[in-house]
Amino acid sequence: MASIYSDNVNNVFPAFHALKIGLSNTSSKTKTLLPADVFVASYLASDQRIDGNIHLVVDTKMCDFMTDEQVPAVVDSIIKAAQDGAATVHTISIRNHRVANAGAASLAKLIPKTVFEEGEEKLEGTHNVGLEVLDLGGNDIEAEGCKAICEAISKNNKLRELNLSHNPLGRNGGYAVAEMLEENVGLTNLNCGSADLRMDNVIAIMSVMRRNEMIERLFISNCRTFSLQEDLAAQTTRMLEFNSTLVELNFESNNVGDEGAVLFASVLERKNTTLRVLSLATNHIGVRGAEALASSLMRRTNLVSLSLSNNRIGNEGAKAFGAALARINTLKSLDLRYNSVGDEGLVEVAYGVQENSSLSELKLWGNDFQMGVASEFLGLLQNRFSYFGVCDLISGRS
């Protein structure tokens, strides 16, 4: 299956959008979008499969918004499609609809309990759903619906990816996620970004994550904190000291600040050897935090991707990364967009890239470059990134 990536950090599971449904999205008479339950039934009846798997993506461009009242019929259609045992429903993406608690509870029935009979692993029930990816981002699911899904996951070892981002899970929903992680035996990718989580929820989740050996990718951005919360960063970096499974962490928009960035730099330099991808975008990080992170790259870190977009590192922070790039050959992607970097910083980054043999993605647009210096930068990098679309580095345009 092809992967489709987006600049939107919430599109973290590319498989959700890899299949574009080849059905008409309108009624022949009214030219309006089909009801969601009718659309799903039509799609499943068309027997669209990839390698024997059904990947159901209910896109709002292709049907009307799904509501709780329609979910039971959708669940019945999914179970019917899987009952013959000839296909497994691998992916369900019902994103940016109007599914709330009742709908979430109905969808939880598609996460069957894993049982063992005579030493053989089976899914309880008569259908063959075998769900591995569930994307419910951007709905209206609160604590009750979140709890139903989390309880089902705790008894299932098939589901690998769960997206509950942009749902109003709230404090009790956050605690349900933490309890699920305590018992999790299958889930590897979890997205709870912009889910109305509170500081105590994040602390509980990070506490469980210290000993969790399953989660490889965790997205927990934009929590409800209203001031610089170094304590939140301290709890997260403390988790990274003990966790040896996590390879990707998205901790955007959590008011990390310079003090928090220094904590991240310290743990990456001295304790954690497994994290590969880190995003600290939109976290009020300035020069001091940028210098600490750049220094950690030079000393000891296994990061291959770092995003600091929408911070305030300025010229001095950019210079620090330029110096780091000149000395390391491990980092593959660096994002410094919208950081008030001027000509001086740009030049130092350019010199650093010239000495670097590993970097394949560099994002710098949204900064304060003068045209002449930007042109020089492009000239320096023309050979280095000629295959990459070097104009994107400065302007964001291909």
C-alpha positions as CSV (number, residue, x, y, z in Angstrom):
1,M,0.0,0.0,0.0
2,A,1.3,3.4,-0.9
3,S,1.9,5.9,1.9
4,I,0.6,9.4,1.7
5,Y,2.1,11.9,4.1
6,S,0.9,15.4,5.0
7,D,2.4,18.5,6.5
8,N,-0.5,18.3,9.1
9,V,1.0,16.7,12.2
10,N,-2.3,15.0,13.0
11,N,-2.1,12.9,9.8
12,V,0.2,10.5,11.6
13,F,-1.2,7.3,10.2
14,P,-0.7,7.5,6.4
15,A,-2.5,4.2,5.7
16,F,-5.8,5.9,6.6
17,H,-5.6,8.0,3.5
18,A,-3.8,5.6,1.1
19,L,-7.1,4.3,-0.4
20,K,-9.3,6.7,-2.4
21,I,-12.7,5.2,-2.8
22,G,-13.8,4.8,-6.4
23,L,-17.5,5.3,-5.9
24,S,-19.7,8.2,-6.8
25,N,-20.2,10.5,-3.8
26,T,-23.4,11.9,-5.0
27,S,-27.0,10.8,-5.7
28,S,-27.8,10.8,-9.4
29,K,-31.1,12.7,-8.7
30,T,-30.2,15.2,-6.0
31,K,-26.5,15.7,-6.6
32,T,-26.0,15.8,-2.8
33,L,-23.6,13.8,-0.7
34,L,-24.7,10.3,0.2
35,P,-25.7,9.6,3.9
36,A,-22.6,8.1,5.6
37,D,-24.3,4.7,6.4
38,V,-25.5,4.3,2.8
39,F,-22.0,5.2,1.5
40,V,-20.3,2.6,3.7
41,A,-22.8,-0.1,2.8
42,S,-22.3,0.7,-0.9
43,Y,-18.5,0.7,-0.6
44,L,-18.4,-2.6,1.3
45,A,-20.8,-4.2,-1.2
46,S,-18.5,-3.3,-4.0
47,D,-15.9,-5.6,-2.4
48,Q,-12.9,-3.2,-2.6
49,R,-9.9,-5.0,-1.1
50,I,-6.2,-4.7,-1.0
51,D,-4.3,-7.9,-0.5
52,G,-7.5,-9.5,0.9
53,N,-7.9,-6.6,3.4
54,I,-10.7,-4.1,3.6
55,H,-9.5,-0.5,4.3
56,L,-12.6,1.6,5.0
57,V,-11.9,5.4,4.8
58,V,-15.1,7.4,5.3
59,D,-14.1,10.7,3.9
60,T,-16.4,13.7,4.4
61,K,-15.7,14.7,0.8
62,M,-17.4,11.5,-0.3
63,C,-20.4,11.3,2.0
64,D,-22.4,13.3,4.5
65,F,-21.3,13.6,8.2
66,M,-21.7,10.4,10.2
67,T,-23.7,10.7,13.4
68,D,-24.3,8.3,16.3
69,E,-27.6,7.3,14.8
70,Q,-25.9,5.9,11.7
71,V,-23.1,4.1,13.5
72,P,-25.0,0.8,14.3
73,A,-25.9,0.3,10.7
74,V,-22.3,1.0,9.7
75,V,-21.1,-1.5,12.3
76,D,-23.6,-4.1,10.9
77,S,-22.3,-3.5,7.4
78,I,-18.7,-4.0,8.5
79,I,-19.4,-7.2,10.3
80,K,-21.4,-8.5,7.4
81,A,-18.5,-7.8,5.0
82,A,-16.2,-9.8,7.3
83,Q,-18.4,-12.7,8.2
84,D,-17.5,-14.9,5.2
85,G,-13.9,-15.1,6.5
86,A,-12.6,-14.2,3.0
87,A,-11.4,-10.7,4.0
88,T,-10.2,-9.0,7.1
89,V,-11.4,-5.4,7.9
90,H,-7.9,-4.0,8.5
91,T,-8.5,-0.2,8.6
92,I,-11.4,1.9,9.7
93,S,-11.1,5.7,9.4
94,I,-14.1,7.8,10.3
95,R,-12.4,11.1,10.7
96,N,-13.8,14.6,11.2
97,H,-17.4,13.4,11.5
98,R,-19.9,13.8,14.3
99,V,-19.5,10.5,16.1
100,A,-20.0,10.9,19.9
101,N,-20.1,8.6,22.9
102,A,-22.9,6.2,21.7
103,G,-21.2,5.8,18.3
104,A,-17.8,5.2,19.9
105,A,-19.4,2.5,22.1
106,S,-20.9,0.8,19.0
107,L,-17.5,0.9,17.2
108,A,-15.8,-0.6,20.2
109,K,-17.7,-3.8,19.3
110,L,-15.5,-4.1,16.3
111,I,-12.5,-4.6,18.6
112,P,-13.2,-8.2,19.6
113,K,-11.6,-9.9,22.6
114,T,-8.6,-12.0,21.9
115,V,-9.0,-15.5,23.3
116,F,-6.9,-18.7,23.3
117,E,-8.4,-22.1,22.6
118,E,-6.2,-25.1,22.9
119,G,-3.2,-22.9,22.6
120,E,-4.5,-21.3,19.4
121,E,-5.1,-17.5,19.3
122,K,-8.6,-16.5,18.1
123,L,-10.9,-13.5,18.1
124,E,-14.1,-13.9,20.1
125,G,-17.2,-13.8,18.0
126,T,-18.3,-15.0,14.6
127,H,-17.0,-12.1,12.4
128,N,-13.6,-11.7,11.0
129,V,-13.0,-8.0,11.6
130,G,-9.4,-8.4,12.8
131,L,-9.1,-4.6,13.1
132,E,-5.5,-3.2,13.2
133,V,-6.0,0.6,12.5
134,L,-8.8,2.7,14.0
135,D,-8.9,6.5,13.2
136,L,-11.6,8.5,14.9
137,G,-9.8,11.8,14.9
138,G,-11.9,15.0,14.9
139,N,-15.2,13.7,16.3
140,D,-17.2,14.5,19.4
141,I,-16.1,11.6,21.6
142,E,-15.9,12.3,25.3
143,A,-14.8,10.3,28.3
144,E,-17.6,7.7,28.1
145,G,-16.9,6.8,24.5
146,C,-13.2,6.9,25.1
147,K,-13.5,4.5,28.0
148,A,-15.5,2.0,25.9
149,I,-12.8,1.9,23.2
150,C,-10.0,1.7,25.7
151,E,-11.6,-1.2,27.6
152,A,-12.0,-3.1,24.3
153,I,-8.4,-2.5,23.4
154,S,-7.2,-3.8,26.8
155,K,-8.6,-7.2,25.9
156,N,-7.4,-7.3,22.3
157,N,-3.9,-7.8,20.9
158,K,-4.7,-7.1,17.2
159,L,-5.2,-3.3,17.1
160,R,-2.0,-1.5,16.3
161,E,-2.9,2.1,15.7
162,L,-5.5,4.3,17.4
163,N,-6.2,8.0,16.7
164,L,-8.4,9.9,19.1
165,S,-7.0,13.3,18.4
166,H,-9.2,16.4,18.3
167,N,-11.9,14.8,20.4
168,P,-13.0,16.3,23.8
169,L,-11.8,13.3,25.9
170,G,-11.3,15.5,28.9
171,R,-9.8,14.5,32.3
172,N,-11.7,11.2,32.7
173,G,-11.0,10.2,29.1
174,G,-7.3,10.9,29.7
175,Y,-7.4,8.6,32.7
176,A,-9.0,5.9,30.6
177,V,-6.2,6.1,28.1
178,A,-3.6,5.7,30.9
179,E,-5.4,2.7,32.3
180,M,-5.5,1.2,28.8
181,L,-1.8,1.6,28.4
182,E,-1.3,-0.2,31.7
183,E,-2.8,-3.3,30.2
184,N,-2.0,-2.8,26.5
185,V,-0.6,-5.9,24.7
186,G,-1.0,-4.9,21.1
187,L,-1.2,-1.1,20.4
188,T,2.0,0.5,19.0
189,N,0.8,3.9,17.7
190,L,-1.4,6.2,19.8
191,N,-2.5,9.8,19.0
192,C,-4.2,11.8,21.7
193,G,-3.3,15.2,20.4
194,S,-5.6,18.2,21.0
195,A,-7.9,15.9,23.1
196,D,-8.6,18.3,26.0
197,L,-6.2,16.3,28.2
198,R,-5.0,18.0,31.5
199,M,-1.7,18.1,33.1
200,D,-2.5,15.3,35.6
201,N,-3.6,13.1,32.6
202,V,-0.3,13.5,30.9
203,I,1.6,12.8,34.1
204,A,-0.4,9.6,34.5
205,I,0.2,8.6,30.9
206,M,4.0,9.3,31.2
207,S,4.1,7.3,34.4
208,V,2.7,4.3,32.7
209,M,4.9,4.8,29.6
210,R,8.0,4.3,31.7
211,R,7.3,0.6,31.7
212,N,5.3,0.2,28.6
213,E,7.1,-2.0,26.1
214,M,4.6,-1.7,23.2
215,I,4.0,1.9,22.2
216,E,6.5,3.0,19.5
217,R,4.8,6.3,18.4
218,L,3.1,8.6,20.8
219,F,1.3,11.9,19.9
220,I,0.3,13.9,22.9
221,S,0.2,17.6,21.8
222,N,-1.7,20.7,22.8
223,C,-2.7,19.7,26.3
224,R,-4.7,22.1,28.5
225,T,-1.8,24.0,30.2
226,F,-2.0,27.7,30.4
227,S,1.5,28.7,31.4
228,L,5.0,27.4,31.0
229,Q,4.9,23.9,32.4
230,E,8.5,22.6,33.0
231,D,6.9,20.0,35.3
232,L,5.2,18.5,32.3
233,A,8.4,18.4,30.4
234,A,10.1,17.0,33.4
235,Q,7.6,14.1,33.6
236,T,8.0,13.4,29.9
237,T,11.8,13.4,29.9
238,R,11.8,11.3,33.1
239,M,9.7,8.7,31.1
240,L,12.3,8.8,28.3
241,E,15.0,7.9,30.8
242,F,13.3,4.5,31.4
243,N,11.4,3.8,28.2
244,S,13.4,1.8,25.6
245,T,10.6,1.2,23.1
246,L,9.4,4.6,22.0
247,V,10.8,5.8,18.6
248,E,8.6,8.8,17.9
249,L,7.3,11.5,20.2
250,N,5.1,14.4,19.2
251,F,5.0,16.8,22.1
252,E,3.9,20.0,20.2
253,S,2.1,23.0,21.8
254,N,2.7,22.0,25.4
255,N,4.5,25.2,26.6
256,V,7.8,23.4,27.0
257,G,9.9,26.6,27.0
258,D,13.6,26.8,27.2
259,E,13.8,25.0,30.5
260,G,11.9,22.1,29.1
261,A,14.0,22.0,26.0
262,V,17.1,21.8,28.1
263,L,15.6,18.8,29.9
264,F,14.8,17.1,26.5
265,A,18.4,17.8,25.4
266,S,19.8,16.3,28.6
267,V,17.9,13.1,28.5
268,L,18.6,12.5,24.8
269,E,22.3,13.1,25.4
270,R,22.7,11.0,28.5
271,K,19.9,8.5,28.9
272,N,17.7,7.7,26.0
273,T,19.2,5.8,22.9
274,T,16.0,4.7,21.2
275,L,14.0,7.8,20.3
276,R,14.4,8.6,16.6
277,V,11.7,11.3,15.8
278,L,10.9,14.3,18.1
279,S,8.6,17.2,17.5
280,L,8.7,20.2,19.9
281,A,7.0,22.6,17.5
282,T,5.1,25.6,18.9
283,N,6.6,25.4,22.4
284,H,8.0,28.8,23.1
285,I,11.5,27.6,22.7
286,G,14.2,30.3,22.4
287,V,17.9,30.5,21.9
288,R,18.9,28.7,25.1
289,G,16.7,25.7,24.3
290,A,17.8,25.6,20.7
291,E,21.5,25.7,21.7
292,A,20.9,22.9,24.2
293,L,19.2,20.7,21.6
294,A,21.9,21.4,19.0
295,S,24.6,20.6,21.5
296,S,22.9,17.2,22.3
297,L,22.9,16.4,18.6
298,M,26.7,16.8,18.5
299,R,27.4,14.9,21.7
300,R,25.2,11.9,21.7
301,T,21.7,11.3,20.3
302,N,20.1,8.9,17.9
303,L,17.5,11.4,16.5
304,V,17.0,11.2,12.8
305,S,14.2,13.8,12.7
306,L,13.8,17.0,14.8
307,S,11.0,19.6,14.4
308,L,11.2,23.0,16.1
309,S,8.9,24.9,13.8
310,N,6.9,27.9,15.2
311,N,9.3,28.6,18.0
312,R,11.6,31.6,18.4
313,I,15.2,30.4,18.1
314,G,16.3,33.4,16.0
315,N,19.7,33.8,14.4
316,E,21.7,32.5,17.4
317,G,19.6,29.3,17.6
318,A,20.0,28.7,13.8
319,K,23.8,29.3,14.1
320,A,23.9,26.5,16.8
321,F,22.2,24.1,14.4
322,G,24.5,25.1,11.6
323,A,27.4,24.2,13.8
324,A,25.8,20.9,14.7
325,L,25.0,20.0,11.1
326,A,28.7,20.5,10.2
327,R,29.7,17.9,12.8
328,I,27.1,15.2,12.6
329,N,25.9,12.7,10.0
330,T,22.9,11.1,11.7
331,L,20.1,13.7,11.3
332,K,18.0,13.2,8.2
333,S,15.2,15.8,8.7
334,L,15.3,19.3,10.4
335,D,12.4,21.7,10.6
336,L,13.1,25.3,11.6
337,R,10.2,27.0,9.9
338,Y,8.7,30.2,11.4
339,N,11.5,30.9,13.9
340,S,12.5,34.5,13.2
341,V,15.7,33.4,11.6
342,G,17.4,36.0,9.5
343,D,20.2,36.2,7.0
344,E,23.0,35.5,9.5
345,G,21.4,32.3,10.7
346,L,20.6,31.2,7.2
347,V,24.2,31.5,6.1
348,E,25.4,29.4,9.1
349,V,22.8,26.7,8.4
350,A,24.0,26.6,4.7
351,Y,27.6,26.1,5.7
352,G,26.6,23.4,8.1
353,V,24.6,21.5,5.4
354,Q,27.6,21.7,3.1
355,E,29.6,19.6,5.6
356,N,26.7,17.2,6.3
357,S,26.2,13.9,4.4
358,S,23.0,12.6,6.0
359,L,20.4,15.4,5.8
360,S,17.8,14.9,3.2
361,E,15.0,17.2,4.4
362,L,15.4,20.8,5.6
363,K,12.4,23.1,6.1
364,L,13.2,26.8,6.6
365,W,10.3,28.8,5.1
366,G,8.4,31.3,7.1
367,N,11.6,33.1,8.4
368,D,13.0,36.6,7.7
369,F,15.4,36.1,4.8
370,Q,16.4,38.8,2.3
371,M,16.2,37.7,-1.3
372,G,19.9,38.1,-2.0
373,V,21.0,35.9,0.9
374,A,18.3,33.4,0.1
375,S,19.5,33.1,-3.4
376,E,23.1,32.5,-2.2
377,F,21.7,29.8,0.1
378,L,20.0,28.1,-2.8
379,G,23.2,28.3,-4.9
380,L,25.2,26.6,-2.1
381,L,22.6,23.8,-1.9
382,Q,21.8,23.4,-5.5
383,N,23.9,20.2,-5.9
384,R,23.1,18.9,-2.4
385,F,19.3,19.1,-2.8
386,S,18.7,19.2,-6.5
387,Y,16.7,16.1,-6.4
388,F,14.7,17.3,-3.4
389,G,13.0,20.4,-4.7
390,V,15.2,23.0,-3.1
391,C,12.7,25.9,-3.5
392,D,10.7,24.3,-0.7
393,L,13.5,25.1,1.7
394,I,12.9,28.8,1.5
395,S,9.4,29.4,0.2
396,G,7.5,26.3,0.9
397,R,6.6,26.0,-2.8
398,S,7.5,23.3,-5.2
